[in-house]
Amino acid sequence: PLAMAASTDAWAKQAQSDLMWVFTEPHVRVAMAAIDVPPGAFVLDVAAGTGSCAVPLAARCAQQGHEVRILATDLSPGMVAVLVANAESAGVGGLIESRVLNAEKMDGVADASCDIVTCMFGLMLMPQKQLVAAELARVLKPGGRLVLTTWKDAGSVSVLRSILSSAGKDPATASNLESLAYSLATLQQLEAVLKPAGFTNIHVSEHEENYKIEGSLLESYIDVFIDNPCISSAFIGIPREDVAAAVRSVLSQPGNTASHFVSTITHAIRA
């Protein structure tokens, strides 16, 4: 079955693509818009990726004149390196502390030290979700807020079966990815993970985005199927040009949902 890559830096090549930021940032922006980050707050961003949450949040706090502490963590050193570069490029490099950390055991983050914990499109991919949820609860202060985004319908997943068929692979492989990507899509799934860890007031909403996949974005979209650790194993042995042709074929079909993404946004409180 598909799961998080064993290598801690299997995501490094994905970090070089702008696709992850382009597809996730609009959803993250909506998730964070309702969050008030007061002066002096300590915000922990878990599975921070290339910074689609931490970097805009730091910029917003700077614009508001709020001095806050933002710690951005990720299991992948490659992701963290790109996050640092993105923060510097945005002029907020000095406002974000970055660290390579395993979300299952966040050494160096004290108990009940964080006011807000964010995890954007990360928890759903983690094999030990309840262990991670307990760790998120451990570092949050009582009454602290958890903000999550997960996929409810990701275009790249929904068309994977067609792309696999076009590329001559078993389309049933897509079921493994769907079960992983949508493992925290509903309130019931989220409650099953968060409530035992001590979270209450769990509320979910949805955000929908449609993207125009063309030009350089199309090339990055093709690379997802070749380089993304959650997907790439399904295409082992297929030349890139064949995968690219399959992706383009699916995208050219009327009514395809490749550019349609729906996220589940979750807010919860640490009891």
NORURPE-V539907 format. One record per pair of residues at least 4 apart in sequence whose C-alpha atoms are under 6 Angstrom apart, sorted by the first residue. I is the first residue (numbers start at 0). J is the second residue. Records with the same first field share a line. If there is no record, write none. Layout:
I->J ; J
This chain:
0->175
1->175 ; 229
4->228
7->74 ; 75
8->75
11->77 ; 78
14->78
18->219
19->23
20->24 ; 51
24->28 ; 51
28->32
30->264
38->65 ; 66 ; 67
39->66 ; 67
40->67 ; 114
41->68 ; 113 ; 114
42->69 ; 113 ; 115 ; 116
43->69 ; 70 ; 116
44->71 ; 116 ; 117 ; 118
45->72 ; 118
46->72 ; 73 ; 118 ; 121
47->71 ; 72 ; 73
48->78
49->78 ; 81 ; 82
50->54 ; 82
54->86
60->65
61->65
69->95
70->95 ; 96 ; 97
71->97
72->97 ; 98 ; 99 ; 100
73->99 ; 100
74->99 ; 100 ; 101
76->99
86->91 ; 92
87->91 ; 92
100->105
101->105
102->131
103->131
109->138
110->137 ; 138
111->138 ; 139 ; 140
112->138 ; 139 ; 140
113->138 ; 139 ; 140
114->140 ; 143
115->143 ; 144 ; 145
116->145
117->145 ; 146 ; 147
118->147
119->147 ; 148
120->148 ; 149
123->182 ; 183
129->192
132->196
133->196
139->143
141->269 ; 270
142->268 ; 269 ; 270
143->268 ; 269
144->267 ; 268
145->266 ; 267
146->265 ; 266
147->264 ; 265
148->263 ; 264
149->262 ; 263
150->181 ; 184 ; 262 ; 263
151->181 ; 184 ; 261 ; 262 ; 263
152->260 ; 261
153->260
154->256 ; 257 ; 258 ; 259 ; 260
155->257
158->257
159->173
160->170 ; 173
162->245 ; 246
163->168 ; 170
164->168 ; 170
165->245
166->245
176->180
177->181
178->182
183->188 ; 189
186->190
189->193
190->194
193->198
194->198
197->270
198->268 ; 269 ; 270
199->267 ; 268
200->267 ; 268
201->266 ; 267
202->265 ; 266
203->264 ; 265
204->263 ; 264
205->262 ; 263 ; 264
206->261 ; 262
207->260 ; 261
208->260
209->258 ; 259
210->258
212->216 ; 217
213->217
221->243
222->226
223->227
224->230 ; 231
225->231
226->231
227->231
239->243
